[in-house]
Amino acid sequence: MTTFRISLLAALALGAAGCTVGPDYKRPPPADAPPLAFKETDAPIVGVAATFQPARPRDDIDRGPWWTMYDDPGLDRLAAQIDISNQTLIQAEAAYRQARALVRQDASGLYPTISSNGGYTQSGSGSGTSRAVSGTVVNSSAGSVAQWSTGPGFAWEIDVWGRIRRQVESDSAAAQASAADLANARLSAQAQLAINYFSMRISEQRTRVYEESVAAYTRSVQIVQNQLDAGVVSRVDLAQAQAQLEQTRAQLVAENITRAQFEHAVAVLIGKAPAEVNLERAPPPPVIPTLAPDTPSTLLERRPDIASAERQMAAANAAIGVAQAAYYPNISLASTVTLVGSSLNALLTLSNAVWSVGPTLSGTFLDGGKLKAQVEGARARYDSQVAAYRQTVLVAFQQVEDALVQQRVLEQQERVQRAAVAAARDAERLSLNQYRLGTVPYTTVVQTQNAALGAEQTLLTIRLNRLTASANLVLALGGGWRDSDLPAPMPIGGIDQKPQPAVPTPQSLAPQKPWWQVW
């Protein structure tokens, strides 16, 4: 067994001294240095040179129940069911578990494989019957010979060039990207639920306005009927009043359809069939949170899609090393020990043992440029992921700025529209009084009533737009923006003292130290 020990020690030496080919990962900066504040908040950027720190993903920060910012108990109850029943989220969680399993599968290649085998054969020559033994058809005759065999086997691919380690590194980063995709699916489902919930509540408010208008127009029809009976007006006025009433009733019916569709969407998001969900009418959220002007742009570091893009970039970088390792020969160690005997008693005799041990070296000398093309393809994929990462960051800033300008402008628009609603209702009241006195035609009443109804519906649309913009801002920022939601600033010098992330890191997913290095 001296040869076996020499081969094993040689393999251990190769493994301990093995290098890792391919570039080590370094996070590239965005195409341009990101600003420290958002444009649409009108907040000055002070001390850029003194306080700028490279951005880093912080998607592991607990976002908490950000929807409680709206102070709506109905939304709180529904949003809490996202993690339990949303099928898209369950699918993303299964993909994450699959990615983690792939890392463990790849890491197993760093360790040797020990196997065992056993069999029984009966062989002979000449004519005789055939029978199957251990799944093999053999001839059986009076001159046949039985043979028993068993023994262990040992196989180990020495990761001298770091191919397996780079593969583990790549799949570890991919697993983290999958974890970020899971977080992104959760945040997207929560935001979409909030938007559908807001739309449903505003639809209920539209229904209320239509119901009030139907009641008011019914009274107007009665007023016109009284005027007609008194011979003051013509039947044209009555026809106009009735047409307006029926048109508003039709709008009321259509709004009931809209409300039902949003309720169905809410049901699906919480993982239930629409028939299982019946939500009572309730007012829309009383609070629309707004982002403070001095909120830092580091909030974007929590966005799961940015973290996913960065991790995919790391995975592509490690894949370059996997491709480059194919240039070098594979070195493996294999050994077998086989006991052979014509009976079970003879099988256990050491003199019947046959063993073999030795390293194997295999490589490619000529492949028509296949390996070179694989390395070039891996580098191109990495460059593509770098561009995708930078584009994701740019789109993130765009989405935040879009939501911020909507927040600012819609708040101003709502104040103006409320004044417009008050004026329209006042004009409606005055025109109806003047019609009773016979000083204006009924067309004036119809116009002012339609204007008042349209003004109220526009106000509700603006309110919905504000609620939707706030939910989109949550999605764009990667979570809420209360003080407790803000990431802790990185101290000068770049040493981050935050707790270890809950999302697995390449170090936690990959083996901490190859077992052979204990020597």
C-alpha positions as CSV (number, residue, x, y, z in Angstrom):
1,M,0.0,0.0,0.0
2,T,3.1,2.2,-0.2
3,T,2.1,3.4,-3.7
4,F,-1.3,4.4,-2.4
5,R,0.1,6.5,0.4
6,I,2.5,8.2,-2.0
7,S,-0.2,9.0,-4.5
8,L,-2.5,10.3,-1.7
9,L,0.2,12.5,-0.3
10,A,1.0,13.8,-3.8
11,A,-2.6,14.6,-4.4
12,L,-2.8,16.4,-1.0
13,A,0.2,18.5,-1.9
14,L,-1.3,19.4,-5.3
15,G,-4.6,20.3,-3.7
16,A,-3.0,22.4,-0.9
17,A,-0.8,24.2,-3.4
18,G,-3.4,24.5,-6.1
19,C,-4.1,27.9,-7.6
20,T,-7.4,29.4,-8.7
21,V,-7.3,30.6,-12.3
22,G,-9.5,33.4,-13.5
23,P,-10.0,37.0,-12.3
24,D,-11.0,37.7,-8.7
25,Y,-14.2,39.6,-8.4
26,K,-14.1,43.3,-7.8
27,R,-17.4,45.2,-7.9
28,P,-17.2,47.7,-10.8
29,P,-18.5,51.2,-10.1
30,P,-21.5,52.5,-12.0
31,A,-20.9,54.3,-15.2
32,D,-21.1,57.6,-13.3
33,A,-20.8,58.3,-9.6
34,P,-24.4,58.2,-8.2
35,P,-25.7,61.5,-6.7
36,L,-26.1,61.7,-2.9
37,A,-29.6,63.2,-3.2
38,F,-32.5,63.0,-5.6
39,K,-33.1,65.8,-8.1
40,E,-36.9,66.0,-7.5
41,T,-36.5,66.6,-3.7
42,D,-34.8,69.9,-4.4
43,A,-32.4,69.0,-1.6
44,P,-28.8,70.5,-1.9
45,I,-25.9,68.1,-2.2
46,V,-23.4,69.2,0.4
47,G,-19.8,67.9,0.9
48,V,-19.8,65.4,-1.9
49,A,-16.0,65.0,-1.9
50,A,-15.9,64.4,1.8
51,T,-18.9,62.0,2.3
52,F,-19.1,60.0,-0.9
53,Q,-18.8,56.3,-0.4
54,P,-19.0,53.5,-3.0
55,A,-22.5,52.1,-3.2
56,R,-23.1,48.5,-2.1
57,P,-26.2,46.3,-2.0
58,R,-28.0,46.3,1.3
59,D,-31.0,44.3,0.3
60,D,-30.7,42.3,3.5
61,I,-32.1,45.2,5.5
62,D,-35.5,44.2,7.0
63,R,-38.1,46.3,5.2
64,G,-40.7,45.5,7.8
65,P,-44.5,46.2,7.3
66,W,-44.0,49.3,5.2
67,W,-47.6,49.4,4.3
68,T,-48.5,50.5,7.8
69,M,-47.5,54.0,6.7
70,Y,-51.0,54.3,5.2
71,D,-52.7,53.7,8.6
72,D,-55.3,51.4,6.9
73,P,-56.3,48.3,8.9
74,G,-57.8,46.6,5.8
75,L,-54.5,46.9,3.9
76,D,-52.6,45.6,6.9
77,R,-54.7,42.4,7.1
78,L,-54.3,41.7,3.4
79,A,-50.6,42.5,3.0
80,A,-49.8,40.2,5.9
81,Q,-51.1,37.3,3.8
82,I,-48.7,37.8,0.9
83,D,-45.9,35.7,2.5
84,I,-48.3,32.9,3.3
85,S,-50.3,32.3,0.1
86,N,-49.0,34.3,-2.9
87,Q,-48.1,31.6,-5.4
88,T,-45.6,33.7,-7.3
89,L,-43.7,34.2,-4.1
90,I,-43.8,30.5,-3.4
91,Q,-42.4,29.8,-6.8
92,A,-39.5,32.3,-6.3
93,E,-38.8,30.7,-2.9
94,A,-38.6,27.3,-4.5
95,A,-36.2,28.6,-7.1
96,Y,-34.0,30.0,-4.3
97,R,-33.9,26.6,-2.6
98,Q,-33.0,25.0,-5.9
99,A,-30.1,27.5,-6.3
100,R,-28.8,26.7,-2.8
101,A,-29.0,23.0,-3.5
102,L,-27.0,23.5,-6.7
103,V,-24.2,25.2,-4.6
104,R,-24.0,22.2,-2.3
105,Q,-24.0,19.9,-5.3
106,D,-21.1,21.7,-6.8
107,A,-19.2,21.9,-3.5
108,S,-19.4,18.1,-3.2
109,G,-16.9,17.9,-6.1
110,L,-14.2,19.2,-3.8
111,Y,-14.3,16.0,-1.8
112,P,-13.5,12.5,-2.7
113,T,-16.1,9.9,-3.6
114,I,-16.0,6.5,-1.9
115,S,-18.1,3.8,-3.4
116,S,-18.6,0.1,-3.1
117,N,-19.6,-2.7,-5.4
118,G,-20.5,-6.3,-5.3
119,G,-21.5,-8.9,-7.8
120,Y,-22.0,-12.6,-8.6
121,T,-21.3,-14.2,-12.0
122,Q,-21.5,-17.7,-13.3
123,S,-19.8,-18.3,-16.6
124,G,-19.0,-21.3,-18.8
125,S,-18.6,-22.4,-22.3
126,G,-20.2,-24.7,-24.8
127,S,-23.9,-25.2,-25.2
128,G,-26.0,-24.8,-22.1
129,T,-28.9,-22.9,-20.8
130,S,-28.8,-19.2,-20.2
131,R,-29.9,-17.5,-17.1
132,A,-29.7,-14.0,-15.6
133,V,-27.4,-13.4,-12.6
134,S,-27.2,-9.9,-11.2
135,G,-28.9,-8.4,-14.2
136,T,-26.6,-10.1,-16.7
137,V,-27.5,-13.1,-18.9
138,V,-24.9,-15.8,-18.6
139,N,-24.7,-19.4,-19.8
140,S,-25.3,-22.2,-17.3
141,S,-23.9,-25.7,-17.9
142,A,-22.3,-28.5,-16.1
143,G,-18.9,-26.9,-16.7
144,S,-19.8,-23.4,-15.5
145,V,-17.8,-21.5,-12.9
146,A,-19.2,-19.2,-10.2
147,Q,-17.4,-16.1,-9.1
148,W,-18.1,-13.6,-6.3
149,S,-16.6,-10.1,-6.2
150,T,-16.8,-7.1,-3.8
151,G,-14.7,-4.1,-2.8
152,P,-14.6,-0.4,-2.2
153,G,-13.6,2.3,-4.7
154,F,-12.1,5.7,-4.2
155,A,-12.2,8.6,-6.8
156,W,-11.2,12.2,-6.4
157,E,-10.7,15.0,-8.9
158,I,-8.0,17.3,-7.5
159,D,-9.1,20.9,-8.0
160,V,-5.6,22.1,-8.8
161,W,-6.7,25.0,-11.0
162,G,-9.7,26.0,-9.0
163,R,-12.4,25.0,-11.6
164,I,-14.7,23.5,-8.9
165,R,-14.0,26.4,-6.6
166,R,-14.8,28.9,-9.3
167,Q,-18.0,27.0,-10.1
168,V,-19.0,27.1,-6.4
169,E,-18.2,30.8,-6.3
170,S,-20.4,31.4,-9.4
171,D,-23.3,29.4,-8.2
172,S,-23.1,30.9,-4.7
173,A,-23.4,34.4,-6.3
174,A,-26.3,33.0,-8.5
175,A,-28.0,31.7,-5.3
176,Q,-27.7,35.2,-3.7
177,A,-29.2,36.6,-6.9
178,S,-32.0,34.2,-6.5
179,A,-32.5,35.3,-2.9
180,A,-32.6,38.9,-4.2
181,D,-35.2,37.8,-6.8
182,L,-37.2,36.3,-4.0
183,A,-37.1,39.6,-2.1
184,N,-38.0,41.5,-5.2
185,A,-41.0,39.2,-5.9
186,R,-42.2,39.8,-2.3
187,L,-41.8,43.6,-2.6
188,S,-43.5,43.7,-6.0
189,A,-46.4,41.6,-4.8
190,Q,-46.8,43.8,-1.7
191,A,-46.7,47.0,-3.8
192,Q,-49.1,45.5,-6.4
193,L,-51.5,44.5,-3.7
194,A,-51.4,48.0,-2.3
195,I,-52.1,49.6,-5.7
196,N,-55.0,47.3,-6.4
197,Y,-56.4,47.9,-2.9
198,F,-56.1,51.7,-3.4
199,S,-57.9,51.3,-6.8
200,M,-60.7,49.3,-5.2
201,R,-61.2,51.9,-2.4
202,I,-61.2,54.8,-4.9
203,S,-63.6,52.9,-7.1
204,E,-65.9,52.6,-4.1
205,Q,-65.7,56.4,-3.7
206,R,-66.6,56.8,-7.3
207,T,-69.6,54.6,-6.7
208,R,-70.6,56.8,-3.8
209,V,-70.3,60.0,-5.9
210,Y,-72.4,58.4,-8.7
211,E,-75.0,57.3,-6.1
212,E,-75.2,60.8,-4.7
213,S,-75.4,62.2,-8.2
214,V,-78.2,59.8,-9.1
215,A,-80.1,60.9,-6.1
216,A,-79.6,64.6,-6.9
217,Y,-80.5,64.1,-10.5
218,T,-83.7,62.3,-9.5
219,R,-84.7,65.3,-7.5
220,S,-83.9,67.5,-10.5
221,V,-86.2,65.4,-12.7
222,Q,-88.9,65.9,-10.1
223,I,-88.3,69.7,-10.1
224,V,-88.5,69.8,-13.9
225,Q,-91.6,67.7,-13.8
226,N,-93.2,70.2,-11.4
227,Q,-92.2,73.0,-13.7
228,L,-93.6,71.2,-16.7
229,D,-96.9,70.6,-14.9
230,A,-97.1,74.3,-14.1
231,G,-96.6,75.1,-17.7
232,V,-93.4,77.0,-17.1
233,V,-91.0,74.8,-19.2
234,S,-91.2,72.5,-22.2
235,R,-90.8,68.8,-22.4
236,V,-87.3,69.3,-23.7
237,D,-86.1,70.2,-20.2
238,L,-87.7,67.0,-18.8
239,A,-86.0,64.9,-21.6
240,Q,-82.6,66.5,-20.8
241,A,-83.0,65.8,-17.0
242,Q,-84.0,62.2,-17.6
243,A,-81.2,61.6,-20.1
244,Q,-78.7,63.0,-17.6
245,L,-80.1,60.7,-14.9
246,E,-80.0,57.6,-17.0
247,Q,-76.5,58.3,-18.2
248,T,-75.3,58.6,-14.6
249,R,-77.0,55.4,-13.7
250,A,-75.2,53.6,-16.5
251,Q,-71.8,55.0,-15.2
252,L,-72.8,53.7,-11.7
253,V,-73.3,50.2,-13.1
254,A,-70.0,50.3,-15.0
255,E,-68.1,51.4,-11.8
256,N,-69.4,48.3,-10.0
257,I,-67.7,46.2,-12.6
258,T,-64.4,48.1,-12.0
259,R,-64.6,47.6,-8.3
260,A,-65.2,43.9,-8.6
261,Q,-62.2,43.5,-10.9
262,F,-59.9,45.1,-8.4
263,E,-61.3,42.9,-5.6
264,H,-60.6,39.8,-7.7
265,A,-57.0,41.0,-8.3
266,V,-56.5,41.4,-4.5
267,A,-57.8,37.9,-4.0
268,V,-55.3,36.4,-6.4
269,L,-52.4,38.3,-4.9
270,I,-53.1,36.8,-1.5
271,G,-53.4,33.3,-3.0
272,K,-57.1,32.9,-3.0
273,A,-59.8,32.4,-5.5
274,P,-62.0,35.5,-6.1
275,A,-65.0,33.6,-4.7
276,E,-63.3,33.3,-1.3
277,V,-62.8,37.0,-0.9
278,N,-65.6,39.5,-0.1
279,L,-64.3,42.8,1.2
280,E,-66.7,45.3,2.7
281,R,-66.7,48.9,1.6
282,A,-64.4,51.2,3.4
283,P,-62.9,54.6,2.9
284,P,-59.5,54.9,1.2
285,P,-56.3,55.3,3.3
286,P,-56.5,58.6,5.2
287,V,-52.7,59.1,5.0
288,I,-50.5,59.4,1.9
289,P,-46.9,59.3,3.1
290,T,-44.4,61.6,1.4
291,L,-40.6,61.4,1.2
292,A,-38.7,64.0,3.1
293,P,-36.5,66.3,1.0
294,D,-33.3,65.3,2.8
295,T,-33.8,61.5,2.3
296,P,-30.4,60.1,1.1
297,S,-30.1,58.2,-2.2
298,T,-28.5,55.4,-0.3
299,L,-32.0,54.1,0.2
300,L,-31.6,52.6,-3.3
301,E,-29.0,50.2,-1.9
302,R,-31.9,48.2,-0.6
303,R,-33.4,47.5,-4.0
304,P,-33.4,43.7,-4.5
305,D,-33.1,44.0,-8.3
306,I,-29.9,46.0,-7.9
307,A,-28.5,43.4,-5.6
308,S,-29.6,40.6,-8.0
309,A,-27.9,42.4,-10.9
310,E,-24.7,42.8,-8.9
311,R,-24.7,39.1,-7.8
312,Q,-25.3,38.0,-11.4
313,M,-22.3,40.1,-12.3
314,A,-20.2,38.2,-9.7
315,A,-21.5,34.9,-11.0
316,A,-20.4,35.8,-14.5
317,N,-17.0,36.8,-13.3
318,A,-16.4,33.5,-11.6
319,A,-17.6,31.7,-14.8
320,I,-14.6,33.2,-16.6
321,G,-12.4,31.2,-14.2
322,V,-14.4,28.0,-14.9
323,A,-13.8,28.5,-18.6
324,Q,-10.1,29.2,-18.2
325,A,-9.6,26.2,-16.1
326,A,-10.5,24.0,-19.1
327,Y,-7.1,25.0,-20.6
328,Y,-5.3,23.0,-17.9
329,P,-5.3,19.2,-17.5
330,N,-7.6,17.5,-15.1
331,I,-5.8,15.6,-12.4
332,S,-7.7,12.8,-10.6
333,L,-6.9,10.0,-8.2
334,A,-8.6,6.7,-8.3
335,S,-8.1,3.4,-6.4
336,T,-10.0,0.2,-6.2
337,V,-9.8,-2.9,-4.0
338,T,-11.5,-6.0,-5.3
339,L,-11.9,-9.3,-3.5
340,V,-12.6,-12.2,-5.9
341,G,-13.5,-15.8,-5.0
342,S,-15.4,-18.7,-6.2
343,S,-17.4,-18.9,-3.0
344,L,-18.3,-16.6,-0.1
345,N,-15.7,-18.1,2.1
346,A,-13.0,-17.7,-0.5
347,L,-14.2,-14.1,-1.0
348,L,-13.0,-13.1,2.5
349,T,-9.5,-14.3,1.9
350,L,-7.0,-11.4,1.6
351,S,-4.9,-13.4,-0.9
352,N,-7.8,-13.1,-3.3
353,A,-7.6,-9.3,-3.2
354,V,-6.8,-7.3,-6.3
355,W,-6.1,-3.6,-5.9
356,S,-5.1,-0.6,-8.0
357,V,-4.2,3.0,-7.3
358,G,-2.8,5.9,-9.3
359,P,-3.4,9.4,-10.6
360,T,-4.8,10.2,-14.0
361,L,-4.0,13.2,-16.0
362,S,-6.2,14.3,-19.0
363,G,-6.3,17.4,-21.1
364,T,-7.1,18.8,-24.5
365,F,-4.3,19.5,-27.0
366,L,-6.4,20.4,-30.1
367,D,-10.0,21.5,-30.2
368,G,-10.3,23.9,-33.1
369,G,-10.6,26.9,-30.8
370,K,-13.4,25.6,-28.7
371,L,-11.9,26.5,-25.3
372,K,-10.8,29.9,-26.5
373,A,-14.3,30.6,-27.7
374,Q,-15.8,29.5,-24.3
375,V,-13.5,31.9,-22.5
376,E,-14.4,34.7,-24.9
377,G,-18.1,33.9,-24.4
378,A,-17.7,34.0,-20.6
379,R,-15.9,37.4,-20.8
380,A,-18.7,38.7,-23.1
381,R,-21.3,37.5,-20.6
382,Y,-19.5,39.3,-17.8
383,D,-19.4,42.5,-19.8
384,S,-23.1,42.1,-20.5
385,Q,-23.9,41.7,-16.8
386,V,-21.8,44.8,-16.0
387,A,-23.9,46.8,-18.5
388,A,-27.1,45.3,-17.1
389,Y,-26.0,46.2,-13.5
390,R,-25.3,49.8,-14.5
391,Q,-28.6,50.0,-16.4
392,T,-30.5,48.7,-13.4
393,V,-29.0,51.4,-11.2
394,L,-29.8,54.1,-13.8
395,V,-33.4,52.8,-14.1
396,A,-33.7,52.8,-10.4
397,F,-32.8,56.5,-10.2
398,Q,-35.3,57.2,-13.0
399,Q,-38.1,55.4,-11.3
400,V,-37.5,57.2,-8.0
401,E,-37.3,60.6,-9.7
402,D,-40.5,59.8,-11.6
403,A,-42.3,58.9,-8.4
404,L,-40.9,61.9,-6.6
405,V,-42.1,64.4,-9.2
406,Q,-45.5,62.7,-9.2
407,Q,-45.6,63.0,-5.4
408,R,-44.7,66.7,-5.5
409,V,-46.9,67.7,-8.4
410,L,-49.9,65.6,-7.6
411,E,-50.0,67.0,-4.0
412,Q,-50.2,70.5,-5.5
413,Q,-52.8,69.4,-8.1
414,E,-55.0,67.9,-5.4
415,R,-55.1,71.2,-3.5
416,V,-56.1,73.0,-6.7
417,Q,-58.7,70.4,-7.6
418,R,-60.4,70.6,-4.2
419,A,-60.9,74.3,-4.8
420,A,-62.3,73.5,-8.3
421,V,-64.7,70.9,-6.8
422,A,-66.0,73.5,-4.2
423,A,-66.5,76.1,-7.0
424,A,-68.3,73.5,-9.2
425,R,-70.6,72.5,-6.5
426,D,-71.4,76.1,-5.7
427,A,-72.1,76.8,-9.4
428,E,-74.4,73.7,-9.5
429,R,-76.4,75.0,-6.5
430,L,-76.7,78.5,-7.9
431,S,-77.8,77.4,-11.4
432,L,-80.5,75.1,-10.0
433,N,-81.9,77.9,-7.9
434,Q,-81.9,80.3,-10.8
435,Y,-83.7,77.7,-12.9
436,R,-86.4,77.5,-10.3
437,L,-86.8,81.3,-10.7
438,G,-86.9,80.9,-14.4
439,T,-83.8,83.1,-15.1
440,V,-81.6,80.4,-16.8
441,P,-82.5,77.6,-19.1
442,Y,-82.1,74.0,-18.0
443,T,-79.1,73.5,-20.2
444,T,-77.2,75.6,-17.8
445,V,-78.2,73.3,-14.9
446,V,-77.1,70.3,-16.9
447,Q,-73.8,71.8,-17.7
448,T,-73.0,72.8,-14.1
449,Q,-74.1,69.4,-12.8
450,N,-71.9,67.6,-15.3
451,A,-69.0,69.9,-14.4
452,A,-69.5,69.3,-10.7
453,L,-69.6,65.5,-11.2
454,G,-66.6,65.6,-13.5
455,A,-64.6,67.7,-11.0
456,E,-65.3,65.2,-8.2
457,Q,-64.3,62.3,-10.4
458,T,-61.1,64.1,-11.3
459,L,-60.3,64.7,-7.6
460,L,-60.7,61.0,-7.0
461,T,-58.4,60.2,-9.9
462,I,-55.8,62.5,-8.5
463,R,-56.1,60.9,-5.1
464,L,-55.6,57.5,-6.6
465,N,-52.6,58.7,-8.6
466,R,-51.1,60.0,-5.4
467,L,-51.6,56.7,-3.6
468,T,-50.3,54.8,-6.6
469,A,-47.3,57.1,-6.8
470,S,-46.5,56.5,-3.2
471,A,-46.6,52.7,-3.6
472,N,-44.4,53.0,-6.7
473,L,-42.0,55.1,-4.7
474,V,-41.9,52.3,-2.1
475,L,-41.1,49.8,-4.9
476,A,-38.5,52.2,-6.4
477,L,-36.7,52.7,-3.1
478,G,-36.8,49.0,-2.2
479,G,-39.1,49.5,0.9
480,G,-40.5,52.2,3.1
481,W,-38.7,55.3,4.2
482,R,-39.4,55.8,7.9
483,D,-36.3,56.5,10.1
484,S,-36.3,52.9,11.2
485,D,-36.2,51.8,7.5
486,L,-33.1,53.8,6.6
487,P,-29.8,51.9,6.2
488,A,-27.1,52.8,8.7
489,P,-24.5,54.9,7.1
490,M,-21.2,53.3,6.2
491,P,-18.4,54.9,8.3
492,I,-15.5,56.7,6.6
493,G,-13.0,54.2,5.5
494,G,-15.5,51.8,4.0
495,I,-15.7,49.4,7.0
496,D,-19.3,48.5,7.4
497,Q,-20.3,47.5,11.0
498,K,-23.8,46.3,10.2
499,P,-24.9,42.8,11.2
500,Q,-24.3,39.9,9.0
501,P,-27.0,39.7,6.3
502,A,-29.7,37.1,6.4
503,V,-29.2,36.5,2.7
504,P,-26.5,33.8,2.3
505,T,-23.1,35.0,1.2
506,P,-20.7,33.1,-1.0
507,Q,-18.7,32.3,2.1
508,S,-21.6,30.8,3.9
509,L,-22.8,28.8,0.9
510,A,-19.4,27.5,-0.1
511,P,-17.1,25.4,2.1
512,Q,-15.1,27.5,4.4
513,K,-11.9,25.5,3.9
514,P,-11.0,22.5,1.8
515,W,-10.7,19.5,4.1
516,W,-7.3,18.5,2.7
517,Q,-5.7,21.8,3.9
518,V,-5.9,20.6,7.5
519,W,-2.5,19.0,6.7
